[in-house]
Amino acid sequence: MCGAAGAAMTDDDLIVKWIEPNPNKPWPDEVWLKGYAISVWAIVGELRDPAVDPLQLAAECRVPPDAIKAARAYYRRHQCVIDNRLLANA
């Protein structure tokens, strides 16, 4: 058997599994969670509040915790784009 059972997903794995372009707005700052149509920028905006617990946010959004991890992984790679989107919304 290859690999450890239950091994943590890499950022690449999370992004491929959970993040996709918004078909109506195909720009890097408009990507969303596959199957949920929740924008990554909206999740990141919530997570900027240190009082927000990622697991609680997942429950409130009714998404798996790995989807929140994927949004964070995407943000790490595209921080400038997402930060600009959040700034534009402020």
C-alpha positions, 0 to 999 in steps of 0.5 A: 500500500502506498502512502499513509492512510488519512494523510493530509492533503497538500495545498495543490490537492485542496485547491484542485478538489475545492476551488474553481473559476466562477463561470460568470466572472472568470477572474482570479479574484472571483474563484469559488468553492466547487458545488457551493458557489461561495467566493474565496474572497468572502471566506478569506474576509471572514477569516481575517477576524481573529475571533472567527474559528475556521471550523465554525465558519465551515459549519455556518457555511455548510461546507466541509472544513477542507473547503475552508482550508482550500480557500486559505491555500488559494489565498496564500498563492493569490494574496495580492489579488484577494487583498485587492478584492477585499479592499475594493469591497471595503 
